[in-house]
Amino acid sequence: MKLEKVVPWGRNLLEYQRMFLLSDDDFQQSILGCGDGPASFNVEARQKGANVTSVDPIYQFNAEQIR
Ligand SMILES: C[S@@+](CC[C@H](N)C(=O)[O-])C[C@H]1O[C@@H](n2cnc3c(N)ncnc32)[C@H](O)[C@@H]1O
C-alpha cells in the first residue's frame, strides 16, 4: 500500500483520559503532552482549568500549512 498524502489527525480529551487513565487528581498537576499534534486534548483540558503544555514538531507549521 502506498500513501499518496499524509493527513494529520488527533484525539480529543475523552480519548486521552481513557488512553492514559487520567484521573481528576492528574488534572491538578501540570501535564506535558509529548507529540500532541492536532489533538484537541490541550484546548479541551485548558477549558476545564488544567495546565497543559503540548510539544510536537508539527507546530513549526502554521494552521494553514497543516491544513
Ligand atoms: C498520530 S499523531 C497523534 C497525535 C496525538 N498524540 C493524539 O493521540 O491524537 C502523532 C504525532 O506525533 C508527532 N511526532 C512525530 N515524531 C515526534 C517526535 N520525535 N517527538 C514528538 N512528537 C513527534 C507527529 O508530529 C504527530 O503529530
The ligand as a Gaussian input file, in Angstrom:
#p B3LYP/6-31G(d) Opt

LIG

0 1
 C       -0.773000      10.134000      15.013000
 S       -0.333000      11.708000      15.698000
 C       -1.062000      11.566000      17.301000
 C       -1.357000      12.911000      17.925000
 C       -1.871000      12.859000      19.383000
 N       -0.858000      12.317000      20.300000
 C       -3.118000      12.037000      19.513000
 O       -3.093000      10.976000      20.157000
 O       -4.157000      12.469000      18.995000
 C        1.428000      11.500000      16.030000
 C        2.137000      12.800000      16.345000
 O        3.488000      12.522000      16.760000
 C        4.283000      13.607000      16.344000
 N        5.712000      13.234000      16.373000
 C        6.411000      12.542000      15.450000
 N        7.705000      12.430000      15.815000
 C        7.831000      13.067000      17.014000
 C        8.926000      13.296000      17.895000
 N       10.138000      12.844000      17.624000
 N        8.683000      13.985000      19.038000
 C        7.454000      14.436000      19.340000
 N        6.370000      14.247000      18.533000
 C        6.571000      13.571000      17.378000
 C        3.739000      13.916000      14.962000
 O        4.092000      15.217000      14.527000
 C        2.235000      13.737000      15.166000
 O        1.599000      14.965000      15.470000

